[in-house]
Amino acid sequence: MENTDAITALKQVRTYCSAEALDALDYAIEVLEKLERDGIKSPLSTDFCSKKNQN
């Protein structure tokens, strides 16, 4: 699964989410969207240590 799949699913779930969980869900969506913009398509299989060293 890639970020775009998870973002789409989370946005669909957001419709049915309790008001108490909206902030956390919105945060998760924002994080995945930022990873996507930064070129990290599959964060669970990304070695962030090597990404840090490249900067």
C-alpha positions as CSV (number, residue, x, y, z in Angstrom):
1,M,0.0,0.0,0.0
2,E,1.2,3.5,-0.8
3,N,0.4,6.9,0.7
4,T,-2.2,7.7,-1.8
5,D,-4.2,4.6,-1.0
6,A,-4.0,5.3,2.7
7,I,-4.9,9.0,2.3
8,T,-8.0,8.1,0.2
9,A,-9.1,5.5,2.8
10,L,-8.6,7.9,5.7
11,K,-10.5,10.7,4.0
12,Q,-13.4,8.2,3.5
13,V,-13.3,7.1,7.2
14,R,-13.2,10.8,8.2
15,T,-16.9,11.1,7.3
16,Y,-17.8,8.5,10.0
17,C,-15.2,9.5,12.6
18,S,-16.2,10.9,16.0
19,A,-15.5,14.5,16.7
20,E,-13.0,13.5,19.3
21,A,-10.8,11.7,16.8
22,L,-11.0,14.3,13.9
23,D,-7.8,16.1,15.0
24,A,-5.7,12.9,15.1
25,L,-7.1,11.7,11.8
26,D,-6.5,15.0,10.1
27,Y,-2.9,14.9,11.5
28,A,-2.3,11.5,10.1
29,I,-3.6,12.6,6.7
30,E,-1.4,15.6,6.7
31,V,1.7,13.5,7.6
32,L,1.0,11.1,4.7
33,E,0.4,14.0,2.3
34,K,3.7,15.5,3.3
35,L,5.6,12.2,2.9
36,E,4.0,11.9,-0.6
37,R,5.1,15.4,-1.5
38,D,8.6,14.7,-0.3
39,G,8.8,11.6,-2.6
40,I,8.4,8.9,0.1
41,K,5.8,6.7,-1.5
42,S,6.0,3.7,1.0
43,P,7.0,4.9,4.4
44,L,6.8,1.5,6.1
45,S,9.5,0.2,3.7
46,T,11.7,3.3,3.7
47,D,15.0,3.5,5.5
48,F,14.7,7.0,7.1
49,C,18.3,6.7,8.5
50,S,19.7,6.7,5.0
51,K,17.4,9.5,3.9
52,K,18.6,11.6,6.8
53,N,22.3,11.0,5.8
54,Q,21.6,12.1,2.2
55,N,20.5,15.6,3.3
